[in-house]
Amino acid sequence: GFVYVADDHPFAGVFDDSGRRPVIDYFMDKALLVPPCGTYTDGPRRKMPATYEWWYTVSGLLDAVKSAGLRLDYFREHPFTAWRRFPGMRKGKDGLWRDPGGKLPLLFSLKAYKP
């Protein structure tokens, strides 16, 4: 079997809502308190409770894959995402959102398998 992961790129998460100013330490080693906010789905607007999220780095993710005895087939970084993360992003004909400047990795994907 194999595992496939596609997720928001952790580096893009260090920036404020404008996407221009870093506000979070990429190498932080503690849980991050995320204040209450609205849901990010396209369903009815609901207030979501505060949550704690554990930050991870790309190297931490790849180390976890290796420690689990998996072999990496590929790791890719993408300049697009499935949602409008920052102001100024434009939705393409493929339904994906891109920053016209294209300077940040916004999404990553990886595939690994058990040898």
C-alpha positions as CSV (number, residue, x, y, z in Angstrom):
1,G,0.0,0.0,0.0
2,F,0.9,3.6,0.0
3,V,0.0,6.9,1.7
4,Y,-0.7,10.1,-0.1
5,V,-0.7,13.4,1.7
6,A,-1.7,16.8,0.3
7,D,-1.9,19.7,2.7
8,D,-1.3,23.4,3.1
9,H,2.4,24.1,3.0
10,P,3.6,24.9,6.6
11,F,5.9,27.8,5.3
12,A,2.9,29.7,3.9
13,G,1.3,29.4,7.4
14,V,3.9,31.7,9.0
15,F,2.5,34.8,7.3
16,D,-0.3,37.1,8.4
17,D,-3.6,37.2,6.5
18,S,-2.1,39.6,4.0
19,G,0.6,37.0,3.0
20,R,3.3,39.7,3.2
21,R,4.5,39.7,6.9
22,P,5.8,36.7,8.8
23,V,4.1,36.5,12.2
24,I,4.8,32.9,13.3
25,D,8.1,31.1,14.0
26,Y,8.4,28.3,11.4
27,F,10.5,26.3,13.8
28,M,8.2,26.7,16.8
29,D,8.0,23.6,18.9
30,K,4.8,24.0,20.8
31,A,1.1,24.0,20.1
32,L,-0.4,27.1,18.6
33,L,-3.7,28.5,20.0
34,V,-6.0,29.4,17.1
35,P,-8.7,31.8,18.3
36,P,-12.4,31.1,17.6
37,C,-13.3,31.8,14.0
38,G,-15.9,31.0,11.3
39,T,-15.9,27.7,9.5
40,Y,-13.8,27.5,6.3
41,T,-16.4,25.4,4.4
42,D,-18.9,26.7,2.0
43,G,-21.7,25.5,4.2
44,P,-23.7,27.6,6.7
45,R,-21.7,30.1,8.7
46,R,-21.0,28.8,12.1
47,K,-18.7,30.0,14.9
48,M,-16.0,27.5,15.6
49,P,-14.3,27.1,19.0
50,A,-10.7,27.9,19.6
51,T,-8.3,25.1,18.8
52,Y,-4.7,24.1,19.4
53,E,-2.7,23.2,16.3
54,W,0.7,21.6,16.3
55,W,3.1,23.2,13.9
56,Y,5.4,21.1,11.8
57,T,8.2,21.7,9.4
58,V,8.8,20.0,6.0
59,S,11.9,18.2,7.5
60,G,9.9,17.0,10.4
61,L,7.3,15.5,8.1
62,L,9.9,13.8,6.0
63,D,11.6,12.5,9.1
64,A,8.3,11.0,10.3
65,V,7.8,9.3,7.0
66,K,11.3,7.7,7.2
67,S,10.9,6.8,10.9
68,A,7.7,5.0,10.0
69,G,9.7,2.7,7.7
70,L,8.1,4.2,4.6
71,R,10.0,5.0,1.4
72,L,9.3,8.3,-0.2
73,D,8.1,8.1,-3.8
74,Y,7.9,11.9,-4.2
75,F,7.5,15.2,-2.4
76,R,6.2,18.2,-4.4
77,E,5.6,21.8,-3.5
78,H,3.0,23.8,-5.4
79,P,2.4,27.5,-6.0
80,F,-1.4,27.1,-5.7
81,T,-4.0,26.0,-3.2
82,A,-7.7,24.9,-3.1
83,W,-8.8,28.1,-1.3
84,R,-8.1,31.8,-1.3
85,R,-5.5,32.0,1.4
86,F,-4.3,35.6,0.8
87,P,-5.9,38.7,-0.7
88,G,-5.0,39.2,-4.3
89,M,-5.0,35.5,-5.2
90,R,-6.8,34.6,-8.4
91,K,-8.8,31.5,-9.1
92,G,-7.7,29.7,-12.3
93,K,-9.9,27.9,-14.8
94,D,-8.8,24.7,-13.0
95,G,-10.5,25.9,-9.8
96,L,-7.2,26.4,-7.9
97,W,-6.0,29.7,-6.3
98,R,-2.7,31.3,-7.2
99,D,-0.8,34.3,-6.0
100,P,0.0,36.4,-9.2
101,G,3.5,36.9,-7.8
102,G,4.0,33.1,-7.3
103,K,6.6,33.5,-4.6
104,L,5.4,31.1,-1.9
105,P,4.8,27.4,-1.7
106,L,1.1,27.2,-0.8
107,L,0.5,23.4,-1.0
108,F,2.6,20.3,-0.9
109,S,1.9,16.7,-1.8
110,L,3.8,13.5,-1.0
111,K,3.5,9.8,-1.8
112,A,5.2,7.1,0.3
113,Y,5.0,3.4,0.4
114,K,6.0,0.5,2.6
115,P,8.8,-1.4,0.9
